[in-house]
Amino acid sequence: MAHTKSLGSTKLGRDSESKRLGVKRNQNQMVGPGEIIIRQRGSHYLAGTNVMRGSDDTLYAKVAGTVNFTTKKKIRFDGSRRMAKVVSVVAPVAA
């Protein structure tokens, strides 16, 4: 006769799949319209000119062009300031 009960399977091994967040296109890289520039949770990077923000905070290119990163001071709700990274797409100039 067994001295311990059967305890069943292990309770480990339920880690979630990674979401592949982060910067997908860097400074001066070419992008097409609708192409993903940054996948993020929250507004770590802000949308600048020719960039749209999706419902899951993903930043997309509105037009074809080159990616440009800048910083600006942003005032929070409590009056404190933070340096925010702004992503914009510069469309090529038609000659």
C-alpha positions in Angstrom: 0.0 0.0 0.0 1.3 3.5 -0.9 2.2 5.8 1.9 1.5 9.1 0.0 -1.5 10.1 -2.1 -1.2 10.7 -5.8 -0.7 14.5 -6.1 -1.3 15.0 -9.8 0.8 16.9 -12.3 3.0 19.9 -11.7 1.7 23.4 -11.2 4.5 25.0 -13.1 5.0 25.8 -16.8 2.3 28.5 -17.5 4.5 31.4 -18.5 2.9 33.7 -21.0 4.2 34.2 -24.5 6.4 37.3 -25.1 4.7 40.2 -26.9 7.7 41.3 -29.0 7.4 45.0 -27.9 9.9 47.7 -28.7 11.3 49.8 -31.5 10.9 48.2 -35.0 12.3 51.1 -37.2 15.2 53.3 -36.1 16.4 56.8 -36.9 16.6 57.6 -40.6 15.1 54.3 -41.7 12.6 54.3 -44.5 9.0 53.3 -43.7 5.9 52.8 -45.8 2.4 54.0 -45.0 0.8 51.8 -42.2 4.1 50.3 -41.2 4.7 49.7 -37.5 7.4 51.9 -36.0 7.1 51.1 -32.3 5.1 48.4 -30.3 4.5 49.6 -26.7 2.3 49.4 -23.7 1.4 52.9 -22.5 2.7 56.2 -24.0 6.4 55.7 -23.6 7.0 57.2 -27.0 4.6 59.9 -28.3 3.3 60.2 -31.9 4.6 63.2 -33.8 3.9 64.4 -37.4 2.7 61.7 -39.8 2.5 59.1 -37.1 -0.8 57.5 -35.8 -1.3 55.8 -32.4 -3.3 52.5 -32.4 -5.7 51.3 -29.8 -2.9 49.2 -28.2 -0.5 52.3 -28.2 1.4 51.0 -31.3 2.8 53.8 -33.4 2.3 53.5 -37.2 3.5 55.6 -40.1 0.8 57.7 -41.8 2.9 58.3 -45.0 6.0 56.9 -46.6 9.2 58.6 -45.4 12.1 58.4 -42.9 11.7 58.0 -39.2 12.9 60.8 -36.9 13.2 60.7 -33.1 13.2 63.9 -31.0 12.7 64.8 -27.4 10.5 67.5 -25.8 9.5 68.5 -22.3 6.0 67.3 -21.3 4.1 68.6 -18.3 2.4 65.9 -16.2 -1.0 66.3 -14.5 0.7 67.1 -11.2 2.7 69.9 -12.8 6.0 68.0 -12.8 7.9 67.7 -16.1 9.4 64.7 -18.0 11.5 64.4 -21.1 9.3 62.6 -23.7 10.5 60.9 -26.9 8.5 62.0 -29.9 8.5 59.8 -33.1 7.7 61.5 -36.4 8.0 60.5 -40.1 9.5 63.0 -42.5 8.0 62.7 -46.0 10.5 63.0 -48.9 10.4 66.4 -50.7 9.0 66.1 -54.3 11.4 67.8 -56.7 
